[in-house]
Amino acid sequence: MKRRISLSFIRTGECIERGVERLADLYLRARELCPDLFVAEETRTFDPLYEYVPLSFVDGLRKEIAYKLSLPPEIFSLDRFSIHGCGPVGLHDDSFRYPQYYFAMVVAHSGVLGLVDADTVATPHRAGEIILLDPRGKHGLVHEGKRADDHKYESSHSPVHDEDSQFLFLNMDVRRSDLQARFRAS
């Protein structure tokens, strides 16, 4: 029986161009309004930031991601947009929380953190980078040059205040059926 390898995430090599300059300001606003929401070992939703992200920006983001990835824009629902942040996170999956979706992420701030699976080494992400993530797959967010096995679990789940260890991203949930072929092709 052939072993099937599933990808946890796809670094698309694409970045948004329209509005990328807004991401640094959004990150600074997150540090100001939500300083304790960047938590080790947890991803949190940054609700206070929604009032600083106009619907027109989210719609433009949806269209640009679709264009850059050659996908139909209608698979990106404005109702499935969210803003999240965290500190370093060990290898885990989110299959119980998001069984029906893939994530189309746009990095707002990476510090020196990078996504990893069980085999990869972390490299930081550029602001505006578009990443597709399978929440059912094992993934983590660790310091540059580290593997998932090198990460020391932070059992207190304390807030992380060091900018280099903070990660902020914009997200659109996409139905699995709409992105499954992309993950299989990669």
C-alpha positions in Angstrom: 0.0 0.0 0.0 1.4 3.4 -1.0 1.7 5.9 1.8 -0.3 9.1 1.1 1.5 12.3 2.0 -0.8 15.2 2.9 0.4 18.8 2.8 -0.3 21.0 5.8 0.2 24.3 4.0 1.3 25.7 0.7 3.5 28.8 0.5 2.2 30.1 -2.8 5.0 32.4 -3.5 2.5 35.2 -4.1 1.9 38.4 -2.1 -0.9 40.9 -2.1 0.0 44.2 -3.6 -3.1 46.3 -3.1 -3.2 47.4 0.5 0.0 45.7 1.6 1.1 49.0 3.1 -1.9 48.8 5.5 -0.6 45.6 7.2 2.1 47.3 9.3 -0.4 49.8 10.6 -2.9 47.0 11.4 -0.2 45.1 13.3 0.7 48.3 15.3 -3.0 48.7 16.1 -3.2 45.1 17.2 -0.3 45.7 19.6 -2.0 48.8 20.9 -5.6 47.3 21.3 -4.8 43.7 22.0 -1.4 43.4 23.6 -2.3 40.2 25.5 -4.0 38.4 22.6 -0.7 37.3 21.1 -0.6 34.1 23.2 1.9 31.2 23.1 0.4 27.9 21.9 -3.0 29.5 20.9 -4.4 31.4 18.0 -6.8 34.1 19.0 -9.3 36.1 17.1 -8.6 39.9 17.2 -12.1 41.2 17.2 -11.2 44.8 18.1 -9.4 45.2 14.7 -12.4 44.6 12.6 -13.5 48.3 12.8 -10.1 49.2 11.2 -10.5 46.9 8.2 -13.2 48.3 5.8 -15.3 45.9 3.9 -13.9 47.4 0.6 -10.4 46.2 1.7 -11.7 42.7 2.5 -13.4 42.5 -0.9 -10.3 43.7 -2.6 -8.3 41.1 -0.7 -10.7 38.4 -1.8 -10.4 39.4 -5.4 -6.6 39.7 -5.4 -6.1 36.4 -3.7 -8.4 34.8 -6.3 -6.5 36.5 -9.2 -3.0 35.7 -7.8 -3.9 32.0 -7.3 -6.1 31.6 -10.4 -9.1 30.7 -8.4 -12.7 31.9 -8.8 -13.4 34.9 -6.4 -16.8 33.5 -5.3 -15.1 30.7 -3.3 -13.9 33.5 -0.9 -16.9 34.6 1.1 -16.8 38.0 2.9 -18.7 36.3 5.7 -15.7 33.9 6.3 -13.1 36.7 6.8 -11.3 36.8 10.2 -8.2 38.3 11.8 -6.0 36.2 14.0 -2.8 36.3 16.0 -0.6 34.2 18.2 2.9 33.6 19.5 4.9 30.4 18.8 2.8 27.3 18.5 3.9 23.7 18.6 2.8 21.1 16.1 -0.9 20.5 16.2 -4.0 20.3 14.0 -7.3 22.1 14.1 -9.5 19.4 12.5 -12.0 19.4 15.3 -12.5 23.2 15.0 -12.5 23.5 11.2 -13.4 20.2 9.6 -15.0 21.8 6.5 -12.5 24.5 5.6 -9.0 25.3 4.3 -7.6 28.7 5.2 -6.4 31.3 2.7 -4.1 33.4 4.9 -2.4 36.8 4.3 0.4 37.5 6.7 0.3 40.9 8.3 3.3 40.3 10.6 5.6 37.3 11.1 8.4 38.5 13.3 10.9 35.6 13.1 8.2 32.9 13.1 7.5 30.5 10.3 5.0 27.8 9.6 6.3 24.2 9.8 5.0 20.7 9.4 6.7 17.6 10.9 9.6 17.8 8.4 10.3 21.5 7.5 12.5 24.2 8.9 10.9 27.6 9.8 11.6 30.6 7.6 9.8 33.9 8.3 7.0 35.1 6.1 6.8 38.5 4.3 4.0 40.9 5.0 1.4 40.2 2.4 2.4 36.6 1.7 -0.5 34.4 0.7 -0.5 31.0 2.4 -3.0 28.1 2.0 -3.3 26.0 5.1 -5.1 22.8 5.8 -6.2 22.9 9.4 -6.6 19.1 9.4 -2.9 18.7 8.8 -0.2 18.9 11.5 1.3 22.4 11.5 3.1 24.7 13.9 4.6 28.2 14.0 8.2 28.3 15.4 11.2 30.5 15.4 13.4 30.8 12.3 15.8 27.9 11.7 13.9 25.6 14.0 11.9 22.4 13.3 8.7 21.4 15.1 10.7 19.0 17.2 13.0 21.9 18.4 10.1 23.9 19.8 9.7 24.0 23.5 6.0 23.9 24.5 4.9 26.9 26.6 2.5 25.3 29.0 1.4 28.5 30.7 -0.1 29.8 27.4 1.1 33.3 28.4 0.9 36.5 26.3 3.9 37.0 24.1 5.0 40.7 23.9 8.2 40.4 21.9 7.5 41.6 18.3 9.8 38.9 16.9 7.6 36.2 18.5 4.2 37.6 17.4 2.3 36.5 14.3 -0.7 38.3 12.9 -2.7 37.2 9.8 -5.9 37.9 7.9 -7.9 34.8 7.0 -10.6 33.6 4.7 -12.1 30.2 5.2 -12.6 28.3 2.0 -14.8 25.2 1.6 -12.6 22.1 1.3 -14.2 21.1 -2.0 -13.0 24.4 -3.5 -9.3 24.0 -2.7 -8.9 20.2 -2.4 -7.5 19.9 -6.0 -4.9 22.6 -5.2 -3.6 20.6 -2.2 -3.6 17.3 -4.2 -1.7 18.9 -7.1 1.0 20.3 -4.9 
